């Protein structure tokens, strides 16, 4: 299972490089089910893996002029503040045993995994749904709906902190709709936002002495290699078709986690 886990780590990066998002949705299941990491610890590891991979991936996009730094700052600041506060204060405050339904006890780990699965289902729907062809290269006058962007940033940051997913499937539509960014720029800008907020959110867990840095470094290295492989492949294959197929895979994974945590635990 450990070998499969390391192979799957490559696919975290490949999916991120191929379709510009969604890779982080694989990280927690890989860590928990293939590498035997505790779910709460896995959400912290995921922030580091996704954060560093996204930040490395944002650099070539920046050089191509596909990162809007002003938008990244406006959206990123509330998201960064929310993810850090969630990791530092909210996650440790959640009790290990939340409530019981008959003989079934809902623990902190089960709550996080089910919440993560619900997020996977939401992500899969946004990937599967057919989108109209968008003007990916056109430049509009950027507009900023500050109150909505602030709320969206806080929401994405809190969810990121709770489940360890980068939230690209939430950020990219928000940047297109709320900031009027072209799709290609939205993808590049989202990588910078995901990288910054995930890594800063991870610092909220640095006091944890149980970090397995060898495991963390190995998976991150493989994910980064996967990202560049996926980025190269993205120039040769249809990202939209890949996104749909990946969406069905994420849907199946989300349903599997819900069944496993609630009925087979």
C-alpha positions as CSV (number, residue, x, y, z in Angstrom):
1,X,0.0,0.0,0.0
2,X,2.9,2.3,0.8
3,X,4.3,1.9,-2.8
4,X,0.9,2.6,-4.2
5,X,0.7,5.7,-2.0
6,X,4.0,7.0,-3.4
7,X,2.8,6.4,-7.0
8,X,-0.5,8.1,-6.2
9,X,1.6,11.1,-4.9
10,X,2.8,11.6,-8.5
11,X,-0.8,11.8,-9.7
12,X,-1.5,14.6,-7.1
13,X,0.9,16.8,-9.1
14,X,0.0,15.4,-12.5
15,X,-3.7,16.3,-12.0
16,X,-2.7,19.8,-10.7
17,X,-0.5,20.4,-13.7
18,X,-3.0,19.0,-16.2
19,X,-6.2,20.7,-15.2
20,X,-4.9,23.6,-13.0
21,X,-6.8,22.4,-9.9
22,X,-8.3,19.4,-8.2
23,X,-4.9,17.7,-7.3
24,X,-5.2,18.6,-3.7
25,X,-8.5,16.7,-3.4
26,X,-6.5,13.5,-3.8
27,X,-3.9,14.3,-1.1
28,X,-5.8,13.6,2.1
29,X,-7.2,10.2,0.8
30,X,-3.7,9.1,-0.3
31,X,-2.2,10.0,3.1
32,X,-5.0,8.4,5.1
33,X,-5.9,5.3,3.2
34,X,-2.6,4.4,1.4
35,X,0.0,5.8,3.8
36,X,-1.8,5.3,7.1
37,X,-1.6,8.9,8.3
38,X,-4.1,10.1,11.0
39,X,-6.8,12.2,9.3
40,X,-6.1,15.3,11.4
41,X,-2.4,15.0,10.8
42,X,-3.1,14.4,7.1
43,X,-4.9,17.7,6.7
44,X,-1.7,19.5,8.0
45,X,0.6,17.4,5.6
46,X,-1.8,18.2,2.7
47,X,-1.4,21.9,3.3
48,X,2.4,21.7,3.0
49,X,2.3,19.3,-0.1
50,X,-0.3,21.3,-1.9
51,X,1.1,24.6,-0.9
52,X,4.7,24.0,-2.1
53,X,3.6,22.2,-5.3
54,X,1.2,25.1,-6.2
55,X,3.8,27.7,-5.4
56,X,6.4,26.0,-7.6
57,X,3.8,25.6,-10.3
58,X,2.8,29.3,-10.1
59,X,6.4,30.4,-11.1
60,X,6.2,29.4,-14.8
61,X,2.7,30.8,-15.0
62,X,4.0,34.1,-13.6
63,X,6.8,34.2,-16.2
64,X,4.2,33.7,-18.9
65,X,2.2,36.7,-17.5
66,X,-0.7,34.5,-16.3
67,X,-0.7,35.6,-12.7
68,X,-2.5,38.7,-11.6
69,X,-0.6,39.7,-8.4
70,X,-3.1,42.4,-7.3
71,X,-6.0,40.0,-7.5
72,X,-3.9,37.3,-5.6
73,X,-3.3,39.8,-2.8
74,X,-6.9,41.0,-2.5
75,X,-8.3,37.4,-2.5
76,X,-5.3,35.9,-0.7
77,X,-5.1,38.1,2.5
78,X,-8.6,37.1,4.0
79,X,-8.0,33.4,2.9
80,X,-4.5,33.3,4.5
81,X,-5.8,34.8,7.7
82,X,-8.8,32.4,7.8
83,X,-6.7,29.3,7.1
84,X,-4.0,30.2,9.7
85,X,-6.7,30.9,12.4
86,X,-8.5,27.6,11.6
87,X,-5.3,25.5,11.9
88,X,-4.0,27.4,15.0
89,X,-7.2,27.7,17.0
90,X,-10.3,26.0,15.5
91,X,-8.9,22.5,14.6
92,X,-7.2,22.0,18.0
93,X,-10.5,23.2,19.7
94,X,-12.6,20.5,18.1
95,X,-13.1,17.7,20.7
96,X,-12.0,14.1,19.8
97,X,-15.5,12.8,20.4
98,X,-18.2,15.1,18.9
99,X,-21.5,13.2,19.5
100,X,-23.1,9.8,19.3
101,X,-26.0,8.4,17.3
102,X,-27.0,5.2,19.1
103,X,-23.9,3.0,19.2
104,X,-22.1,5.1,16.6
105,X,-19.7,7.8,17.9
106,X,-18.8,10.6,15.5
107,X,-15.2,11.4,16.2
108,X,-13.1,14.4,15.1
109,X,-11.4,12.2,12.5
110,X,-14.7,11.0,11.1
111,X,-16.1,14.5,11.0
112,X,-13.1,15.8,9.0
113,X,-13.1,12.9,6.5
114,X,-16.9,13.2,5.9
115,X,-16.6,17.0,5.5
116,X,-13.7,16.4,3.1
117,X,-15.9,13.9,1.1
118,X,-18.7,16.4,0.8
119,X,-16.2,18.9,-0.5
120,X,-15.0,16.2,-3.0
121,X,-18.6,15.7,-4.2
122,X,-19.0,19.5,-4.7
123,X,-15.6,19.6,-6.6
124,X,-16.6,16.7,-8.8
125,X,-19.9,18.4,-9.9
126,X,-18.0,21.5,-10.9
127,X,-15.5,19.4,-12.9
128,X,-18.2,17.2,-14.6
129,X,-20.5,20.0,-15.6
130,X,-20.0,21.1,-19.2
131,X,-18.9,24.6,-19.5
132,X,-19.4,26.9,-22.5
133,X,-16.2,27.8,-24.4
134,X,-14.8,30.8,-22.6
135,X,-12.7,33.7,-24.0
136,X,-9.5,32.5,-22.4
137,X,-7.2,35.1,-23.8
138,X,-9.4,38.2,-23.9
139,X,-8.6,41.0,-21.4
140,X,-11.5,42.7,-19.7
141,X,-11.3,45.6,-17.3
142,X,-10.8,44.0,-14.0
143,X,-13.5,44.7,-11.4
144,X,-13.3,43.9,-7.7
145,X,-16.4,43.2,-5.7
146,X,-14.5,43.7,-2.4
147,X,-17.2,42.5,0.2
148,X,-17.9,39.3,-1.8
149,X,-14.2,38.6,-2.4
150,X,-13.5,39.1,1.3
151,X,-16.3,36.6,2.3
152,X,-15.3,34.1,-0.4
153,X,-11.6,34.4,0.8
154,X,-12.7,33.7,4.4
155,X,-14.9,30.8,3.4
156,X,-12.2,29.2,1.2
157,X,-9.6,29.7,3.9
158,X,-11.7,28.1,6.6
159,X,-12.5,25.1,4.5
160,X,-8.8,24.8,3.5
161,X,-7.8,24.9,7.1
162,X,-10.4,22.2,8.1
163,X,-9.8,19.6,5.4
164,X,-6.4,20.5,4.0
165,X,-7.6,21.0,0.3
166,X,-6.4,23.9,-1.7
167,X,-9.8,24.8,-2.9
168,X,-8.9,25.6,-6.5
169,X,-12.3,24.5,-7.7
170,X,-13.8,27.2,-5.5
171,X,-11.1,29.9,-6.2
172,X,-11.0,29.7,-10.0
173,X,-14.7,30.3,-10.6
174,X,-14.6,33.1,-8.0
175,X,-11.8,34.9,-9.7
176,X,-13.5,34.6,-13.1
177,X,-16.9,35.8,-11.8
178,X,-15.9,38.2,-9.1
179,X,-12.7,39.7,-10.6
180,X,-13.5,39.2,-14.3
181,X,-10.2,37.5,-14.9
182,X,-9.7,35.5,-18.1
183,X,-9.7,31.7,-17.4
184,X,-5.9,31.2,-18.0
185,X,-5.0,34.0,-15.7
186,X,-7.5,32.7,-13.1
187,X,-5.8,29.3,-13.1
188,X,-2.3,30.9,-12.7
189,X,-3.5,33.3,-10.0
190,X,-5.2,30.5,-8.1
191,X,-2.0,28.5,-7.9
192,X,-0.3,31.5,-6.2
193,X,-3.2,32.0,-3.8
194,X,-3.3,28.2,-3.0
195,X,0.4,28.1,-2.5
196,X,0.6,31.1,-0.2
197,X,-2.5,30.3,2.0
198,X,-1.7,26.6,2.3
199,X,1.9,27.1,3.4
200,X,1.1,29.9,5.8
201,X,-1.8,27.8,7.1
202,X,0.7,25.0,7.7
203,X,2.7,27.1,10.0
204,X,-0.2,26.9,12.4
205,X,0.8,23.2,12.9
206,X,4.5,23.6,13.2
207,X,4.3,23.2,17.0
208,X,3.3,19.6,16.4
209,X,6.3,17.5,17.2
210,X,4.9,14.4,15.5
211,X,5.6,15.6,11.9
212,X,7.2,13.0,9.7
213,X,9.4,15.3,7.6
214,X,10.9,12.4,5.6
215,X,7.4,11.3,4.5
216,X,6.3,14.8,3.9
217,X,9.4,15.7,1.8
218,X,9.2,12.5,-0.3
219,X,5.5,13.0,-1.2
220,X,6.0,16.7,-1.9
221,X,9.0,16.0,-4.2
222,X,7.0,13.4,-6.1
223,X,4.0,15.8,-6.4
224,X,6.2,18.5,-7.8
225,X,7.7,16.1,-10.4
226,X,4.1,15.1,-11.3
227,X,3.1,18.8,-11.7
228,X,5.7,19.4,-14.3
229,X,4.8,16.2,-16.1
230,X,1.1,17.2,-16.1
231,X,1.9,20.7,-17.2
232,X,3.9,19.3,-20.2
233,X,1.0,16.9,-21.0
234,X,-1.6,19.7,-20.8
235,X,-0.2,21.1,-24.0
236,X,-1.0,17.9,-25.9
237,X,-4.4,16.8,-24.5
238,X,-7.8,18.4,-24.0
239,X,-7.9,19.7,-20.5
240,X,-11.7,19.9,-20.6
241,X,-12.1,16.1,-21.3
242,X,-9.6,15.3,-18.7
243,X,-11.4,17.4,-16.2
244,X,-14.7,15.6,-16.8
245,X,-13.0,12.2,-16.4
246,X,-11.2,13.3,-13.3
247,X,-14.5,14.7,-11.9
248,X,-16.1,11.2,-12.1
249,X,-13.1,9.7,-10.3
250,X,-13.4,12.3,-7.5
251,X,-17.1,11.7,-7.3
252,X,-16.5,7.9,-6.8
253,X,-13.8,8.7,-4.2
254,X,-16.1,11.0,-2.2
255,X,-18.9,8.4,-2.1
256,X,-16.3,5.8,-1.0
257,X,-15.1,7.9,1.9
258,X,-18.7,8.6,3.1
259,X,-19.6,4.9,3.0
260,X,-16.3,3.9,4.6
261,X,-16.4,6.4,7.4
262,X,-20.1,6.2,8.3
263,X,-21.0,2.6,7.5
264,X,-17.8,0.5,7.5
265,X,-15.8,2.3,10.2
